[in-house]
Amino acid sequence: MASGRAASPGTSPEPTGRRGRPRPVVEARKAWEADVLGPAVTKSPERQEQFATLGGIPVDRLYGPDNAPEHLDRLGYPGQFPFTRGVHPTMYRGRLWSMRMFSGFGTPEDTNRRFRYLLQHGESGLSIAFDDPTLYGIDADDPESAGEVGKCGVNVSSLHDMRRLLHGIPLADVTTSMTINGPANIVWGMYILTAEEMGVPRGRLGGTTQNDILKEYIAQKEFLYPPRPALRLVVDTIEFATKSMDRWNPVSISGYHIREAGSTAVQELAFTLADGFAYVEAAVERGLAVDDFAPRLSFFFNSHNDFFEEVAKFRAARRIWAHAMRDRFHARKERSWWLRFHTQTAGCSCTAQQPELNVVRTTIQALAAVVGGTQSLHTNSYDEALQLPTEDAVRIALRTQQILAHESGVAATVDPFGGSYYVEWLTDRMEEEAQKYFDRIDALGGVIPAIERGFFQREIQEASFRYQREVESSARKIVGVNAYTVDEPIKVPRLRIAESARVAQSKRLKALRAKRNAAAHARALEQLRRVARTETGNTMPAVLSALRADATLGEIVHAFQDVFGSYRERSMF
């Protein structure tokens, strides 16, 4: 291959060796191997272990000019297609990443107090964690909610709960991320209506709903309806946001949960972008112009322990997305080519053993996200593997980001590893491996047929099994778990969520049902069913009407299920 660089005027090109590289480079490598490396390895052999990334990509001893990008257009400059080096020319020299701490527990009032605490300590955006009943579209007083209300996030069962959750929060000035998927359209509707009651119009609201239902079937399993109607509801939100909320990201296409389920970095990269392509295709099928909605699509990635693999993953993701949006979907706006993403450090990497070591893991992962060019970041608390985080643990996690931003120097230059022989080789390799997955998904007929056939689920299960086997055999060392262990009790302050949260929420729902206008409530839910049956009508206005009529989260979900049915996944074993 040609290097892509022309010879200087008045000179002749140097003779080339292997892979089209200048012969002096090749000869210098051979000389080093013979004169320096050989004797050193003979005297002191290398460790007898497999050198590979966390995802299993073999890593060579050394990377040099023969591994560098062949063409400048594969690397480019920051803020320039294909955005390998970042979507903004100045990156953090102009504006630091948003620091978001994923927060939520107990009643709306409990979480509101935590939000205020974080904002006072320098957080620049909210990130709402919802409990399992909310994520599954179940009201707090439903028997299936017993034991789970407020335990792993905040409970929100009605519009009134959202008002309590956001009381006193300056929604016009703070962007909000909501990690909600199956009932995302309903919870987003609650947020919109609450903001309007505060005097903040829709057009001023900035934030993100995760709303990535495809990855629920792939990894997290919090789905409410079959895949095809569920995808339709996501497109409804994209269309609604495109027409009236141009500061809102209606979908955050999420690889985080794919990685937490046990995938490799390549699988996270490929499956996430494949889901993104599916949303774009569905929105275009609806009749939306790609340049009208693509600039508001965002992504959510995991950052794990293998520092360089994570940096390469983020860089490859930007490049793949830019080429697909320009060449496959024919987007013409530059912002449509941007892959903007939030990152969360890897919860699955945190250990219950010696939990204080998680501070170190989180720091490495956060550094990889920043070096990789993230737009916002959540750092997990060191007690992640044990419980919802205490205030002290959250503060340490936030301070980790602030130290990176203001003391480490990594925000001073753009893409500091750009041009690294290893990082550029690994970025190319990640892109190549992702393309192999895209080809397999296309051969199955696309993302939804692949979900229905269990393709993604099997791939992740096999990767997870391989990793667990390596840990159990000690082939992969996890400090504090199977290496450098100590026999000491865990000393972590405990945060306990009492059942009082369920009692309080249930009483509120009982009072709400007693005082609402029953006829208006019934009419609103029936209108919702009628729109859902049309298959093409946008359901968001009907969702907002149902919420105004005091329909609860669970009641609206049941109305959709009356039309769409529920979904049971085929067994993968």
PyMOL commands that set and color helices and strands:
alter all, ss='L'
color gray80, all
select helices_A, chain A and resi 18-20+23-43+65-67+72-74+91-93+108-120+132-135+143-145+159-165+184-197+202-204+214-220+227-244+256-260+265-286+290-296+307-328+334-337+347-349+355-371+391-406+421-443+447-452+455-472+500-515+518-533+540-548+553-564
alter helices_A, ss='H'
color red, helices_A
select strands_A, chain A and resi 98-103+125-129+175-179+207-209+248-249+251-254+297-303+341-345+376-378
alter strands_A, ss='S'
color yellow, strands_A
deselect
rebuild
show_as cartoon
